[in-house]
């Protein structure tokens, strides 16, 4: 992975990629492959991860959500723990 290039992945992207009936699933698959080809490091936040697990479980069931969670936790995506300081910095940028 290119440590200089990072892409933040939000819950919507995780849901679209993992839930086959999502209206953006095909687009998410294509974009995911393009990102892999560019060798960009992926990051997400613990709130985005939690939201994705919840939505995937609601739409696709518990087994799909657990499989997604295990894949993310065992993979190369960095999960940023959001604390009060980071939340404030994000709001300042927003």
C-alpha positions in Angstrom: 0.0 0.0 0.0 1.1 3.5 -0.7 1.4 5.1 2.7 1.2 8.6 1.1 -2.2 8.0 -0.5 -5.2 7.3 1.8 -8.9 7.1 1.1 -11.6 7.3 3.8 -14.3 4.8 3.4 -17.7 5.7 4.8 -20.5 3.3 5.9 -22.4 3.8 2.6 -19.5 2.5 0.6 -19.2 -0.6 2.8 -22.9 -1.3 2.6 -23.0 -0.9 -1.2 -20.1 -3.2 -1.6 -21.3 -5.9 0.7 -25.1 -5.9 0.2 -25.8 -7.2 -3.3 -29.3 -5.6 -3.6 -28.0 -2.1 -2.8 -28.7 0.2 -5.7 -25.0 1.2 -5.8 -23.5 -2.3 -5.5 -22.2 -2.6 -9.0 -20.7 0.9 -8.9 -19.1 0.1 -5.6 -17.5 -3.1 -7.0 -16.0 -1.2 -9.9 -14.7 1.6 -7.7 -13.3 -0.9 -5.2 -11.3 -2.6 -7.9 -10.0 0.8 -9.2 -8.9 1.7 -5.7 -7.1 -1.6 -5.3 -5.4 -1.1 -8.7 -4.1 2.3 -7.4 -2.7 0.7 -4.3 -4.2 3.3 -2.0 -4.4 2.7 1.7 -7.9 2.6 3.1 -9.0 4.1 6.4 -12.4 4.4 8.2 -13.6 5.5 11.6 -15.1 3.4 14.3 -18.5 5.2 13.9 -18.5 4.4 10.2 -17.6 0.8 10.8 -20.3 0.4 13.5 -22.9 2.0 11.2 -22.0 -0.3 8.3 -22.3 -3.4 10.5 -25.7 -2.2 11.7 -27.1 -1.4 8.3 -25.7 -4.6 6.7 -27.3 -6.6 9.5 -30.6 -4.9 8.9 -30.6 -5.3 5.2 -28.7 -8.6 4.7 -28.9 -10.4 8.0 -26.7 -11.1 10.9 -24.4 -13.6 9.1 -23.5 -11.1 6.4 -22.8 -8.4 9.0 -20.6 -10.7 11.1 -18.7 -11.8 7.9 -18.2 -8.2 6.9 -17.0 -7.2 10.4 -14.6 -10.1 10.6 -13.2 -9.2 7.1 -12.6 -5.6 8.1 -11.1 -6.4 11.5 -8.8 -9.0 9.9 -7.9 -6.9 6.9 -5.7 -4.0 5.9 -8.2 -1.2 6.5 -7.1 1.1 9.3 -9.9 2.0 11.7 -9.5 5.4 13.4 -10.9 5.6 16.9 -12.7 8.9 17.1 -12.3 10.7 20.4 -13.5 14.2 21.5 -10.4 15.9 20.1 -10.7 14.3 16.7 -14.4 15.0 16.6 -13.7 18.7 17.2 -11.0 18.7 14.5 -13.5 17.2 12.0 -16.1 19.7 12.8 -13.5 22.5 12.4 -12.7 21.2 8.9 -16.4 20.8 8.1 
